[in-house]
Amino acid sequence: MENIAIGRILSSHGTKGQFKVRSFSGEIKHFSRLQSVILDGHGRKRSYDVEEVNTLGSDLLINF
């Protein structure tokens, strides 16, 4: 299966382990259907289960 980049983590958010994410396409509905994601950065790839997705204006708050 091919992986597709759908967004970028902007920052951590709050004290409950949330991350602020911006969609590359501007669409955000498909994020609510995610079960897991692969984070790719700093030469490493790691898989995480998605626990919760909420909207924050045009961005998202995601718990892994």
Summary of the structure (lengths in Angstrom):
residues: 64
radius of gyration: 11.3
end to end distance: 21.4
largest distance: 34.2
contacts: 131
relative contact order: 0.29
helix: 8%
strand: 55%
